[in-house]
Amino acid sequence: MGRMLVPVEEDFPGVADVVVIGGGIVGVTTAFAASKAGLDTVVLERRKGLGTLTTAASEECFRAQFSEPENVAMMLASIAVFENFAEVVGIPDIDIGIHQQGYLFLSDAPNGPEKLKAQVAHQQVIGLEDVEFLDGDEARRRFPWLGPGVTAATFRGRDGWLSGHELTYGFARGSDASFLLSTEALDIVVDGDRVRAVETNRGCISTPRVVVAAGPFGGIVARMAGVELPLSIVRRQKAILAPHALIPQDAPMTVDLESGAYWRPEVGGAALGWAHPEDPGVPLERVPTDWMFPMLVLEKVARLSPFWWDIAEGLRRESVHLSAGQYTNTFDKKPVIGEHPDVGGLYLNLGYSGHGIMGSPDGGRRLADLMTGKASEEQNPFGFERFARGVVLASEEKMVI
Ligand SMILES: Cc1cc2nc3c(=O)[nH]c(=O)nc-3n(C[C@H](O)[C@H](O)[C@H](O)COP(=O)(O)OP(=O)(O)OC[C@H]3O[C@@H](n4cnc5c(N)ncnc54)[C@H](O)[C@@H]3O)c2cc1C
């Protein structure tokens, strides 16, 4: 059973097999897998609770509809964990609020049918057998609130969303790791070409392995070990709308592929977002919101789901809750999972862009396998080498969120 504590001197661990820096979903899933693999695992989280930075800002969605085989494999493995969560973490009564109402990607482009048909054919070849192509009429038959402009769609019914908070705490409780709260990593001690210890505000922990899982702060933490990471930090906002009779609660996560705007039902209301153009920035503890955002996103989602016009007309500010977090992006929007080639024992698990909730259950398992020698870097599609090379692959991920 995982231990969560603000350590005092007596229970501060001086030694560990692995120290994970960051207690968001990525650090917690790493700790779950590492501790279950038999490693004495300590997580450092400088905030008062787990999963309160980027993880708390998420739309909490998951999907297997990707176009690269390693992404499809990662998400299918994570979704299998969500579907069997109580058994995986060994907590019979746990409820992560899983809603498998599907993910619906929409196009209104004239060549939408041609493009999405080809995409579904490709996805089926790379292992995603249950994704469907829908033409505009079929999409409107299944989802009558769609507008006349929709020309094509893809749909997978086992995609959906869940509670990121319950997921994070479920992994922590089900692990055999220690989670040190209000405990900040200040330095990573490197001796020769290997990590030796982590200095914190409460003392030093000797360890042969350090995992950088600090989300947007990953670049700053990696620099403690003398390593530079080419990450791009970009703000993303989320608007939660209060319950409204016009919002179909049986709808899937609905994404407009042309504009990048999306929405899904949320306890009588909805959660909305938009992959809007934004300049990269620096990592922030408090990410500012912009009150133009709800209007902009409503205008975008109303394009293909016109009932949003009626809601937007009567909308009052007190019915909208706005929040923001930061994507930690790599050049190809895929995470970096593995050991740094120049500093032995320095492991990275970050750069999940918009996919850390859905990807990290499998990502944490992959990293634990690398740390215990169960998997090798040669078999690792998410390793540092590809990230450092920064080569945009021919099949670069095209999905918008
Ligand atoms: C608006 C928005 C919507 C999103 N929607 C989705 C979605 O639908 N599905 C999905 O899968 N993903 C989504 N994401 C992405 C997802 O939220 C992230 O990929 C994920 O939360 C990253 O988790 P993390 O643990 O890496 O980072 P974080 O949650 O940021 O955790 C990092 C932790 O490290 C700690 N830390 C930093 N420095 C130190 C230090 N020196 N010492 C100790 N602790 C430190 C921080 O305090 C923080 O708690 C969304 C993101 C945003 C912003």
The ligand as a Gaussian input file, in Angstrom:
#p B3LYP/6-31G(d) Opt

LIG

0 1
 C       -6.028000      21.899000     -20.787000
 C       -5.378000      20.536000     -20.859000
 C       -6.125000      19.455000     -21.285000
 C       -5.547000      18.181000     -21.323000
 N       -6.332000      17.129000     -21.689000
 C       -5.816000      15.875000     -21.666000
 C       -6.637000      14.757000     -21.957000
 O       -7.826000      14.876000     -22.241000
 N       -6.072000      13.525000     -21.900000
 C       -4.752000      13.328000     -21.601000
 O       -4.287000      12.195000     -21.595000
 N       -3.956000      14.389000     -21.308000
 C       -4.449000      15.640000     -21.322000
 N       -3.667000      16.717000     -21.025000
 C       -2.240000      16.474000     -20.761000
 C       -2.031000      15.915000     -19.369000
 O       -2.710000      16.724000     -18.432000
 C       -0.535000      15.887000     -19.084000
 O        0.144000      15.172000     -20.112000
 C       -0.233000      15.215000     -17.761000
 O       -1.023000      15.728000     -16.722000
 C        1.233000      15.410000     -17.428000
 O        1.449000      14.833000     -16.164000
 P        2.836000      15.028000     -15.457000
 O        2.826000      14.178000     -14.251000
 O        3.938000      14.871000     -16.441000
 O        2.878000      16.591000     -15.079000
 P        2.265000      17.379000     -13.847000
 O        0.880000      16.956000     -13.557000
 O        2.508000      18.814000     -14.127000
 O        3.153000      16.911000     -12.622000
 C        4.506000      17.320000     -12.480000
 C        4.750000      17.486000     -10.993000
 O        6.139000      17.717000     -10.754000
 C        6.240000      18.541000      -9.609000
 N        7.576000      19.129000      -9.571000
 C        8.133000      19.969000     -10.476000
 N        9.383000      20.287000     -10.094000
 C        9.616000      19.620000      -8.937000
 C       10.735000      19.555000      -8.041000
 N       11.883000      20.238000      -8.273000
 N       10.640000      18.783000      -6.920000
 C        9.475000      18.094000      -6.648000
 N        8.379000      18.152000      -7.460000
 C        8.467000      18.899000      -8.586000
 C        5.127000      19.552000      -9.835000
 O        4.771000      20.201000      -8.630000
 C        4.014000      18.691000     -10.411000
 O        3.086000      18.250000      -9.444000
 C       -4.194000      17.997000     -20.953000
 C       -3.439000      19.083000     -20.526000
 C       -4.015000      20.353000     -20.468000
 C       -3.193000      21.500000     -19.978000

